[in-house]
Each structure stands twice: as structure tokens, then as C-alpha cells.
């Protein structure tokens, strides 16, 4: 499921014209070499980070991929945000952020 979302996420990152939106991708992969290989294989750029199980627990991630939306003050607005493949739903939310 994570790999299936990548093309939609890349398109979304390119298309959203809102300087208030910053995309951050965090992998909870246990193998850092596999994570680095995936970044290269999918030609990912931007904010790519390797997290861990502790971070996943803190963010209450129970399944992946998981999408969250925070406001500029760091408040969690959407703990279970729509996936990038939802297209119009996620675009509406991101374009409405102030």
C-alpha cells in the first residue's frame, strides 16, 4: 500500500500551490539500507526521514501508510487524513489550510 501511494504523493507534492503545506515522509522500516534503496528506486526527494517503532507508537500509527495533517502550530488536525490517492478529498483539505 505504501508503494501504491507514492505516485499520487509525488503528484500531490508537485501540484499543491500552498506555501503553508510542507510534506514530510517518515518510514518506520527497520532496515535503513532498504529505506535508502526505496528512496532511490522511487526517485523520492524532499523531507525523507527514517523513524522507528517508538515514533510510530507516539503518533498512534497502527497501520501503514498513514497520513496525518498538522497545522502550523503543530496541532494535529487530521489524525487519519485521506490518502493522496483520494485525489479531490486530500487536495480540498490541503488547499484550505491557512
Secondary structure as GFF3:
##gff-version 3
##sequence-region A 1 98
A	DSSP	alpha_helix	2	15	.	.	.	ID=ss1
A	DSSP	beta_strand	24	27	.	.	.	ID=ss2
A	DSSP	alpha_helix	32	41	.	.	.	ID=ss3
A	DSSP	beta_strand	47	50	.	.	.	ID=ss4
A	DSSP	alpha_helix	53	58	.	.	.	ID=ss5
A	DSSP	beta_strand	69	70	.	.	.	ID=ss6
A	DSSP	beta_strand	76	78	.	.	.	ID=ss7
A	DSSP	three_ten_helix	84	86	.	.	.	ID=ss8
A	DSSP	alpha_helix	88	96	.	.	.	ID=ss9
###
